[in-house]
Amino acid sequence: MARRIRLDQIGDYAEDKLNRLMRVVILETDAELKARSPVDTGRFRASWAIGENFIGDYDGGAKQSATGANREKSSPPGSPSPGPPVALNYTLGSEKITKVYNIHNSLSYAEPLANGSSKQASAGWVDLVAKQMTRRARQLANSIGRQD
């Protein structure tokens, strides 16, 4: 049986569904970027941050010397978890469709890594994640009306 929503509640119902969609897409994008990040010392992977209407500097660890142990590998070494989300200027779980969220890495070598300076991740890997998550958002949006 389909859920019945009073006319005066449609706006709140739709906003709640869209906020949930926003939350899922933000957290999945953060996890995907971390999982695909090239790893030598782990500092780059740990330095991804999510900001609400904000892009700030975040460094996931003290500067470490590279061991070079993973430099020649074609994919990042496996790890059980790429790390929890780092939130700047907002509280995880309070995402709103009316806000702008930025998932960013402010380390000085982030752009070269995104452009393929590592053998572990080819140029454009960040753009591929963005396209993947755009498709995921569309998929979730298409299913919103079918859920109670």
Secondary structure as GFF3:
##gff-version 3
##sequence-region A 1 148
A	DSSP	three_ten_helix	7	9	.	.	.	ID=ss1
A	DSSP	alpha_helix	10	36	.	.	.	ID=ss2
A	DSSP	alpha_helix	43	46	.	.	.	ID=ss3
A	DSSP	beta_strand	48	52	.	.	.	ID=ss4
A	DSSP	beta_strand	87	88	.	.	.	ID=ss5
A	DSSP	beta_strand	101	105	.	.	.	ID=ss6
A	DSSP	alpha_helix	110	114	.	.	.	ID=ss7
A	DSSP	alpha_helix	125	144	.	.	.	ID=ss8
###
